[in-house]
């Protein structure tokens, strides 16, 4: 564009372009903050099992996989 003036855009076109380009993406699902798992048996072994199941459930939810309880 040698010697020619820059393109002129209307204010409405500029605003529409900025809104379209800088529009935030659709909100993602809320991140997992709490997972509730009931112990199936009493004692320390039940606690460990529940913690392992809760960890597996949280990882599945964070990766977008269906959570199997």
C-alpha positions in Angstrom: 0.0 0.0 0.0 2.6 2.5 -1.0 1.2 6.1 -0.7 -2.3 5.0 0.1 -3.9 5.9 3.5 -4.6 3.1 5.9 -7.9 1.4 5.8 -10.7 3.2 7.7 -13.1 1.2 9.7 -16.2 2.3 11.5 -16.3 2.4 15.2 -19.0 -0.3 15.3 -16.8 -2.6 13.1 -13.8 -2.0 15.4 -15.9 -2.8 18.5 -17.4 -5.9 16.9 -14.0 -7.1 15.8 -12.5 -6.7 19.3 -15.4 -8.4 21.0 -15.3 -11.3 18.5 -11.5 -11.8 18.8 -11.2 -11.3 22.5 -14.4 -13.0 23.5 -13.5 -15.5 26.3 -13.9 -19.1 25.5 -16.9 -21.0 26.9 -16.4 -21.7 30.6 -15.1 -25.1 31.3 -16.6 -27.3 33.9 -15.8 -26.4 37.5 -12.6 -28.0 38.7 -12.8 -30.8 41.3 -12.2 -29.4 44.7 -13.8 -32.1 47.0 -14.4 -35.8 46.5 -16.5 -37.6 49.1 -15.9 -41.3 49.4 -17.3 -43.5 52.2 -15.1 -46.2 53.7 -16.4 -49.7 53.0 -14.8 -51.4 56.0 -13.6 -50.1 59.4 -10.1 -49.3 60.4 -6.9 -48.1 58.7 -7.3 -50.5 55.8 -10.8 -49.0 55.1 -9.4 -45.5 55.3 -6.5 -46.4 52.8 -8.9 -48.0 50.4 -11.3 -45.0 50.5 -8.3 -42.6 50.0 -7.2 -44.7 46.9 -10.8 -44.7 45.5 -11.1 -41.0 46.1 -7.8 -40.3 44.4 -8.8 -42.4 41.4 -12.2 -40.6 41.2 -10.6 -37.1 41.4 -8.0 -38.1 38.7 -10.8 -39.3 36.4 -12.9 -36.2 36.9 -9.9 -33.9 36.2 -9.1 -35.8 33.0 -12.7 -35.5 31.8 -13.4 -39.2 32.1 -16.7 -40.4 33.5 -16.3 -41.1 37.2 -17.2 -44.6 38.3 -17.8 -44.7 42.0 
